[in-house]
């Protein structure tokens, strides 16, 4: 007869693959530093885009004024006349705020 051995439960020490708290904190700190370094660059890019958009708008206004002057042979009527209301005619001083830009 064979002897049956009583097998006792073997406790296998398995090593779990997990991050420690310190490793997680270091990674979070590194990500925070990288984000802090990127924010000024992103803000500068946004400001440059806003500036380019403003310059484009002013150029479009200037183009519209020149187009009006080419078609009507006078600048757009304005509100800077000392003698009274402005007429939409080529006589007199008709300098509006848009022309002064």
Secondary structure, DSSP 8 states (H G I E B T S, - for coil): --------------------HHHHHHHHHHHHHHHHHHHHHHHHHHHHHHHHHHHHHHHHHHHHHHHHHHHHSS----S--SSSS--SSSSS----HHHH-
